[in-house]
Amino acid sequence: MKILIPTRNRPTSLRGLLEYLARFYPEADILVADGSTPEFQQQNEAYVASLSTRIDYRAYDEEIGLFERLSLVLDSIDDEFITMNADDDYPILETLELAERRLAETPGASFAGGHLIHININSVKSSIARLDAVRDITTDDVADRLLLFGAFPFTTSYGVARRELLVERYQFLQTWTSTSFFDLAVGLMDLIHGKFVSVPEFAFLCTRNEVHSYYRPEDGLAYLRNASKVLDLNDHLVKRVVAAGHDFDDATEVVGSVIARRLGGVVGHPPFRLQGFADTYPYNTPEMADARDKIAELFTEGTAERAKYADKLAFIAANVQATLTSTDNAGEEAVYGTL
């Protein structure tokens, strides 16, 4: 399993992640795809060269966009299983190795992963943690997979994926993107390609630091401003479902219902606010209850779950603090604000 780390103009974050991997997973197979401006590339390359762990560092022209850069990397490697890892997110490789095994042994599966914890750092004194729980979506029928996923989407871009899935994903994202529909679109495209298998353990501790550039939340009218993109996504998904063997009317109904549910979420009525949501699948299942118990215990002193990850949490907390107070992370809000 190769860990592919795209980075751009965030040397403190990258350094913290590589230090984490060197300490906890010194045998990890790592490739850094650096799209930074030249001054930051020099810092990153020098730091990677100073490490005792072996890292495949590759510098790319700063004008090459993220998804094109990832496509170039994927075209140049032949690894079957790959984990995408942002430079501010911390993987739990024990979980990802289990996911890799499940992926390899499950017919028709294209990707696998465990639960994510998203930690949003708003200031030196304020942060919020959110659970992003995964579940098996392994039915053979493509339309059923989309409906199951659309009932309560989760982030599919973190985990272990087959190389051919990632090639297809990043080719698509070079032609289409919309912030409010990004994770949904990626998940639906991925599930048309193949099944998702889950591991009921934490796979990533994902951080979002206020000093960084990132996709800021859009307002409730974003779907109107991006209406053409939403319609393009709908049409593209319908074509893919038809190509998978469904007739046009069925494909249109399935895709339309999933898109409509996301539209409801964008304007303030996400699935978890629907009457009866907490009493039915996918929320009211033993697997989801277990995930909720795990995150509650993770942030409770004296629990087995807390002890299991204590060293990693302490290390990550120190890295996040260093990043929050650093001056060398170049924000690019103007760029992100136009996506």
NUMI-185382 format. One record per residue (C-alpha): residue in one letter; y negated, x negated, z negated. Coordinates in steps of 0.001 Angstrom, whole numbers, plus 500000, padded with zeros to 6 digits. Each point is the difference from the previous one (the first is absolute). Layout:
// residues N
<node type="A" y="Y" x="X" z="Z"/>
...
// end
This chain:
// residues 339
<node type="M" y="500000" x="500000" z="500000"/>
<node type="K" y="496695" x="498512" z="501111"/>
<node type="I" y="496794" x="500800" z="498094"/>
<node type="L" y="497143" x="500371" z="502488"/>
<node type="I" y="496552" x="499679" z="498400"/>
<node type="P" y="496965" x="500812" z="502157"/>
<node type="T" y="496748" x="498770" z="498459"/>
<node type="R" y="496327" x="499881" z="500913"/>
<node type="N" y="497103" x="498449" z="498045"/>
<node type="R" y="501572" x="500483" z="496545"/>
<node type="P" y="501088" x="496506" z="498856"/>
<node type="T" y="500030" x="500824" z="496295"/>
<node type="S" y="502325" x="502954" z="500551"/>
<node type="L" y="502264" x="498044" z="502326"/>
<node type="R" y="500175" x="497113" z="497547"/>
<node type="G" y="500927" x="502365" z="497174"/>
<node type="L" y="502780" x="501627" z="502023"/>
<node type="L" y="501462" x="496669" z="501118"/>
<node type="E" y="499886" x="498709" z="496406"/>
<node type="Y" y="501839" x="503156" z="498904"/>
<node type="L" y="502694" x="499484" z="502630"/>
<node type="A" y="500318" x="496298" z="499173"/>
<node type="R" y="500471" x="500776" z="496311"/>
<node type="F" y="502331" x="502986" z="500163"/>
<node type="Y" y="501666" x="499598" z="503407"/>
<node type="P" y="499847" x="496324" z="501039"/>
<node type="E" y="502717" x="500473" z="502652"/>
<node type="A" y="498155" x="502814" z="501823"/>
<node type="D" y="499674" x="499713" z="503785"/>
<node type="I" y="496235" x="500376" z="500601"/>
<node type="L" y="497816" x="500163" z="503106"/>
<node type="V" y="496206" x="500192" z="499630"/>
<node type="A" y="498122" x="501408" z="503009"/>
<node type="D" y="496386" x="498976" z="499420"/>
<node type="G" y="497275" x="501768" z="501967"/>
<node type="S" y="497150" x="498607" z="497882"/>
<node type="T" y="496813" x="498452" z="501255"/>
<node type="P" y="500243" x="496177" z="500356"/>
<node type="E" y="498560" x="499082" z="496593"/>
<node type="F" y="502547" x="502179" z="498207"/>
<node type="Q" y="502848" x="498854" z="502238"/>
<node type="Q" y="499270" x="496423" z="498950"/>
<node type="Q" y="500233" x="500984" z="496328"/>
<node type="N" y="503221" x="501943" z="500515"/>
<node type="E" y="501712" x="497344" z="502074"/>
<node type="A" y="499124" x="497269" z="497506"/>
<node type="Y" y="501284" x="502083" z="497102"/>
<node type="V" y="503283" x="500853" z="501725"/>
<node type="A" y="500503" x="496307" z="500828"/>
<node type="S" y="499583" x="499131" z="496302"/>
<node type="L" y="502887" x="502228" z="498899"/>
<node type="S" y="503507" x="498742" z="499387"/>
<node type="T" y="501513" x="503190" z="501424"/>
<node type="R" y="500583" x="500220" z="503750"/>
<node type="I" y="497661" x="502449" z="501728"/>
<node type="D" y="499588" x="500633" z="503718"/>
<node type="Y" y="496189" x="500075" z="500318"/>
<node type="R" y="498535" x="501196" z="503298"/>
<node type="A" y="496308" x="500251" z="500825"/>
<node type="Y" y="498748" x="502527" z="502546"/>
<node type="D" y="496666" x="500471" z="501716"/>
<node type="E" y="497676" x="502020" z="497773"/>
<node type="E" y="499276" x="502393" z="502885"/>
<node type="I" y="503637" x="501149" z="500158"/>
<node type="G" y="500393" x="503262" z="498109"/>
<node type="L" y="502560" x="500525" z="497246"/>
<node type="F" y="502512" x="502034" z="501982"/>
<node type="E" y="499850" x="497738" z="503049"/>
<node type="R" y="500465" x="497002" z="497705"/>
<node type="L" y="503072" x="501590" z="498419"/>
<node type="S" y="501382" x="500799" z="503439"/>
<node type="L" y="499567" x="496369" z="501038"/>
<node type="V" y="501871" x="498837" z="496902"/>
<node type="L" y="502839" x="502462" z="500567"/>
<node type="D" y="500332" x="498882" z="503615"/>
<node type="S" y="500452" x="496416" z="498799"/>
<node type="I" y="502723" x="500490" z="497371"/>
<node type="D" y="503548" x="501315" z="500168"/>
<node type="D" y="500662" x="500979" z="496367"/>
<node type="E" y="501795" x="503325" z="499769"/>
<node type="F" y="498514" x="501133" z="496665"/>
<node type="I" y="496316" x="499578" z="499155"/>
<node type="T" y="497800" x="500982" z="497070"/>
<node type="M" y="496314" x="500603" z="500674"/>
<node type="N" y="497918" x="498746" z="497059"/>
<node type="A" y="496207" x="500247" z="499778"/>
<node type="D" y="498302" x="497032" z="498351"/>
<node type="D" y="499091" x="502036" z="496895"/>
<node type="D" y="503370" x="501691" z="499380"/>
<node type="Y" y="502837" x="498607" z="497925"/>
<node type="P" y="503637" x="500594" z="501015"/>
<node type="I" y="502994" x="500436" z="497711"/>
<node type="L" y="502567" x="498171" z="502094"/>
<node type="E" y="502988" x="501120" z="497924"/>
<node type="T" y="499273" x="503561" z="501158"/>
<node type="L" y="499277" x="498955" z="503569"/>
<node type="E" y="503277" x="498077" z="500200"/>
<node type="L" y="501836" x="503168" z="498932"/>
<node type="A" y="498026" x="501888" z="502633"/>
<node type="E" y="501005" x="497462" z="502633"/>
<node type="R" y="503662" x="500513" z="499141"/>
<node type="R" y="499696" x="503773" z="500109"/>
<node type="L" y="498195" x="499779" z="503316"/>
<node type="A" y="502698" x="497786" z="501490"/>
<node type="E" y="502824" x="502300" z="498909"/>
<node type="T" y="498436" x="503372" z="500946"/>
<node type="P" y="500646" x="501142" z="503593"/>
<node type="G" y="496805" x="501052" z="501763"/>
<node type="A" y="497689" x="498586" z="497318"/>
<node type="S" y="496927" x="498081" z="501129"/>
<node type="F" y="498266" x="499285" z="496712"/>
<node type="A" y="500487" x="500101" z="496235"/>
<node type="G" y="498031" x="499479" z="496828"/>
<node type="G" y="499295" x="500833" z="496379"/>
<node type="H" y="497201" x="501614" z="498027"/>
<node type="L" y="496444" x="498666" z="500272"/>
<node type="I" y="497384" x="499787" z="497292"/>
<node type="H" y="496441" x="500034" z="501336"/>
<node type="I" y="497532" x="498403" z="497564"/>
<node type="N" y="496368" x="500681" z="500922"/>
<node type="I" y="497631" x="497581" z="498244"/>
<node type="N" y="496565" x="501575" z="499793"/>
<node type="S" y="498328" x="497413" z="497743"/>
<node type="V" y="500827" x="497335" z="497416"/>
<node type="K" y="500602" x="502829" z="497498"/>
<node type="S" y="501429" x="502807" z="502106"/>
<node type="S" y="503174" x="500495" z="502018"/>
<node type="I" y="502308" x="502873" z="500948"/>
<node type="A" y="503733" x="499801" z="500724"/>
<node type="R" y="501709" x="502502" z="502318"/>
<node type="L" y="503690" x="500481" z="500719"/>
<node type="D" y="501108" x="500195" z="503646"/>
<node type="A" y="503643" x="501053" z="499665"/>
<node type="V" y="502449" x="499669" z="502878"/>
<node type="R" y="503111" x="502053" z="500737"/>
<node type="D" y="502853" x="499961" z="502494"/>
<node type="I" y="499247" x="501600" z="503349"/>
<node type="T" y="503281" x="499482" z="501768"/>
<node type="T" y="500792" x="503207" z="501864"/>
<node type="D" y="501131" x="499417" z="503578"/>
<node type="D" y="497561" x="502507" z="501490"/>
<node type="V" y="496569" x="498581" z="500846"/>
<node type="A" y="498128" x="503284" z="499463"/>
<node type="D" y="501594" x="500459" z="496583"/>
<node type="R" y="498933" x="496488" z="499013"/>
<node type="L" y="496394" x="500774" z="500910"/>
<node type="L" y="500016" x="503254" z="498024"/>
<node type="L" y="501544" x="498342" z="496944"/>
<node type="F" y="497447" x="497199" z="500121"/>
<node type="G" y="497057" x="502328" z="500667"/>
<node type="A" y="500799" x="502049" z="496894"/>
<node type="F" y="498790" x="497082" z="497847"/>
<node type="P" y="499261" x="496808" z="501981"/>
<node type="F" y="500314" x="496522" z="498536"/>
<node type="T" y="498952" x="496593" z="501325"/>
<node type="T" y="502656" x="498627" z="502349"/>
<node type="S" y="498250" x="496789" z="501058"/>
<node type="Y" y="501126" x="498167" z="496828"/>
<node type="G" y="503684" x="499170" z="499884"/>
<node type="V" y="502582" x="498371" z="502232"/>
<node type="A" y="500056" x="500963" z="503672"/>
<node type="R" y="501935" x="499060" z="503061"/>
<node type="R" y="497947" x="497854" z="502335"/>
<node type="E" y="500205" x="502498" z="502882"/>
<node type="L" y="498406" x="502701" z="497833"/>
<node type="L" y="497075" x="497732" z="499142"/>
<node type="V" y="499517" x="499033" z="503646"/>
<node type="E" y="499723" x="503667" z="500914"/>
<node type="R" y="497757" x="500801" z="497003"/>
<node type="Y" y="497376" x="497358" z="500715"/>
<node type="Q" y="499962" x="500624" z="503725"/>
<node type="F" y="499160" x="503627" z="499194"/>
<node type="L" y="497296" x="499052" z="497478"/>
<node type="Q" y="498249" x="497849" z="502582"/>
<node type="T" y="499273" x="503215" z="501905"/>
<node type="W" y="499458" x="502496" z="497161"/>
<node type="T" y="498662" x="500010" z="496445"/>
<node type="S" y="498270" x="502437" z="497656"/>
<node type="T" y="499489" x="499303" z="496312"/>
<node type="S" y="500791" x="503464" z="498648"/>
<node type="F" y="503176" x="500280" z="502058"/>
<node type="F" y="501103" x="496365" z="500037"/>
<node type="D" y="502855" x="500059" z="497471"/>
<node type="L" y="501256" x="503356" z="501254"/>
<node type="A" y="499971" x="498836" z="503619"/>
<node type="V" y="501843" x="496778" z="499167"/>
<node type="G" y="502596" x="501883" z="497967"/>
<node type="L" y="500626" x="502588" z="502717"/>
<node type="M" y="500253" x="497388" z="502742"/>
<node type="D" y="502352" x="497924" z="497864"/>
<node type="L" y="502222" x="502996" z="499260"/>
<node type="I" y="500262" x="500924" z="503659"/>
<node type="H" y="501309" x="496477" z="500521"/>
<node type="G" y="502607" x="500222" z="497226"/>
<node type="K" y="501032" x="500955" z="496479"/>
<node type="F" y="498427" x="498793" z="496746"/>
<node type="V" y="502208" x="498971" z="497079"/>
<node type="S" y="498607" x="499621" z="496509"/>
<node type="V" y="500674" x="497876" z="496936"/>
<node type="P" y="498973" x="501707" z="496710"/>
<node type="E" y="498152" x="496964" z="498637"/>
<node type="F" y="496506" x="498542" z="500383"/>
<node type="A" y="499609" x="497982" z="503209"/>
<node type="F" y="496282" x="499169" z="500040"/>
<node type="L" y="497043" x="499815" z="497639"/>
<node type="C" y="497149" x="500631" z="502436"/>
<node type="T" y="496450" x="499153" z="498961"/>
<node type="R" y="496739" x="501238" z="501469"/>
<node type="N" y="497064" x="497991" z="498785"/>
<node type="E" y="496474" x="501361" z="500123"/>
<node type="V" y="498626" x="496667" z="501281"/>
<node type="H" y="502215" x="500198" z="503074"/>
<node type="S" y="499461" x="501767" z="503266"/>
<node type="Y" y="502532" x="502779" z="500455"/>
<node type="Y" y="500269" x="503481" z="501467"/>
<node type="R" y="497668" x="502087" z="497834"/>
<node type="P" y="500870" x="503691" z="499497"/>
<node type="E" y="498545" x="502306" z="502605"/>
<node type="D" y="498268" x="503268" z="499239"/>
<node type="G" y="501456" x="503448" z="500685"/>
<node type="L" y="498428" x="500213" z="503441"/>
<node type="A" y="501599" x="496800" z="501278"/>
<node type="Y" y="502677" x="501988" z="501806"/>
<node type="L" y="497254" x="501665" z="502052"/>
<node type="R" y="498328" x="496712" z="500866"/>
<node type="N" y="503398" x="498595" z="500938"/>
<node type="A" y="501319" x="503189" z="501573"/>
<node type="S" y="500869" x="498294" z="503279"/>
<node type="K" y="502070" x="497391" z="498167"/>
<node type="V" y="501856" x="502674" z="498038"/>
<node type="L" y="500753" x="501899" z="503196"/>
<node type="D" y="501123" x="496794" z="501717"/>
<node type="L" y="502345" x="499308" z="497091"/>
<node type="N" y="501384" x="503526" z="500170"/>
<node type="D" y="500666" x="499721" z="503738"/>
<node type="H" y="501588" x="496572" z="499674"/>
<node type="L" y="502337" x="501146" z="497233"/>
<node type="V" y="501017" x="503111" z="501947"/>
<node type="K" y="500944" x="497844" z="502992"/>
<node type="R" y="502064" x="497706" z="497771"/>
<node type="V" y="501858" x="502915" z="498384"/>
<node type="V" y="500709" x="501516" z="503430"/>
<node type="A" y="501307" x="496629" z="501175"/>
<node type="A" y="502317" x="500022" z="496972"/>
<node type="G" y="501648" x="503201" z="501259"/>
<node type="H" y="497968" x="502976" z="498782"/>
<node type="D" y="498440" x="502560" z="502280"/>
<node type="F" y="496225" x="500079" z="500334"/>
<node type="D" y="499400" x="503165" z="497957"/>
<node type="D" y="502064" x="498789" z="497031"/>
<node type="A" y="498348" x="496583" z="500109"/>
<node type="T" y="496540" x="501561" z="500123"/>
<node type="E" y="500747" x="502227" z="497008"/>
<node type="V" y="501428" x="497187" z="497867"/>
<node type="V" y="497248" x="497495" z="500725"/>
<node type="G" y="497285" x="502649" z="499696"/>
<node type="S" y="501198" x="501070" z="496562"/>
<node type="V" y="499975" x="496417" z="498685"/>
<node type="I" y="496557" x="499280" z="501454"/>
<node type="A" y="498672" x="503273" z="498574"/>
<node type="R" y="501231" x="499097" z="496531"/>
<node type="R" y="498164" x="496685" z="500202"/>
<node type="L" y="496853" x="501781" z="501160"/>
<node type="G" y="500258" x="502119" z="496866"/>
<node type="G" y="500181" x="496850" z="497925"/>
<node type="V" y="496957" x="498469" z="501688"/>
<node type="V" y="497836" x="503030" z="499189"/>
<node type="G" y="501092" x="500104" z="496364"/>
<node type="H" y="503350" x="501784" z="499856"/>
<node type="P" y="502745" x="497327" z="499956"/>
<node type="P" y="503660" x="501058" z="499624"/>
<node type="F" y="500104" x="499513" z="496221"/>
<node type="R" y="497333" x="502688" z="499578"/>
<node type="L" y="502058" x="502640" z="501777"/>
<node type="Q" y="501351" x="502752" z="497769"/>
<node type="G" y="503600" x="499284" z="499069"/>
<node type="F" y="499929" x="496403" z="501270"/>
<node type="A" y="501068" x="498547" z="496641"/>
<node type="D" y="502999" x="502336" z="499867"/>
<node type="T" y="501619" x="499101" z="503318"/>
<node type="Y" y="501113" x="497093" z="502197"/>
<node type="P" y="498810" x="497298" z="500306"/>
<node type="Y" y="498131" x="499903" z="496674"/>
<node type="N" y="502534" x="501730" z="497773"/>
<node type="T" y="503003" x="497716" z="500482"/>
<node type="P" y="501799" x="497571" z="497655"/>
<node type="E" y="498927" x="497095" z="502224"/>
<node type="M" y="496303" x="500862" z="499768"/>
<node type="A" y="500253" x="500646" z="496263"/>
<node type="D" y="501570" x="496559" z="499590"/>
<node type="A" y="497140" x="498405" z="501953"/>
<node type="R" y="497419" x="501716" z="497795"/>
<node type="D" y="501825" x="498852" z="496868"/>
<node type="K" y="500089" x="496431" z="501310"/>
<node type="I" y="496242" x="499737" z="500545"/>
<node type="A" y="499285" x="501597" z="496615"/>
<node type="E" y="502238" x="497421" z="498312"/>
<node type="L" y="498544" x="497152" z="502051"/>
<node type="F" y="496615" x="500562" z="498376"/>
<node type="T" y="501383" x="500585" z="496504"/>
<node type="E" y="500428" x="497039" z="497655"/>
<node type="G" y="503471" x="499464" z="498592"/>
<node type="T" y="501967" x="501725" z="502772"/>
<node type="A" y="502801" x="498400" z="501998"/>
<node type="E" y="498126" x="500619" z="503246"/>
<node type="R" y="496913" x="498209" z="498652"/>
<node type="A" y="502080" x="497041" z="498834"/>
<node type="K" y="501718" x="499795" z="503390"/>
<node type="Y" y="496705" x="499365" z="501814"/>
<node type="A" y="497860" x="498520" z="497188"/>
<node type="D" y="499721" x="496467" z="501420"/>
<node type="K" y="499139" x="501263" z="503460"/>
<node type="L" y="497427" x="502488" z="498678"/>
<node type="A" y="498274" x="497287" z="497967"/>
<node type="F" y="499916" x="497673" z="503000"/>
<node type="I" y="498621" x="502721" z="502274"/>
<node type="A" y="497355" x="501006" z="497448"/>
<node type="A" y="498682" x="496428" z="499895"/>
<node type="N" y="499924" x="499827" z="503801"/>
<node type="V" y="498169" x="503302" z="500295"/>
<node type="Q" y="497405" x="498817" z="497472"/>
<node type="A" y="499470" x="496773" z="501952"/>
<node type="T" y="499592" x="501921" z="503241"/>
<node type="L" y="497598" x="502516" z="498471"/>
<node type="T" y="497663" x="497259" z="498793"/>
<node type="S" y="500351" x="497670" z="502996"/>
<node type="T" y="497297" x="499439" z="502602"/>
<node type="D" y="502124" x="498919" z="502965"/>
<node type="N" y="501454" x="503352" z="501073"/>
<node type="A" y="497925" x="501022" z="502996"/>
<node type="G" y="499514" x="503751" z="500130"/>
<node type="E" y="499820" x="501640" z="503388"/>
<node type="E" y="499069" x="503554" z="499134"/>
<node type="A" y="498202" x="500503" z="503291"/>
<node type="V" y="503227" x="499382" z="501914"/>
<node type="Y" y="502174" x="502143" z="497749"/>
<node type="G" y="497442" x="502792" z="499956"/>
<node type="T" y="500292" x="500484" z="503749"/>
<node type="L" y="503797" x="500415" z="500136"/>
// end
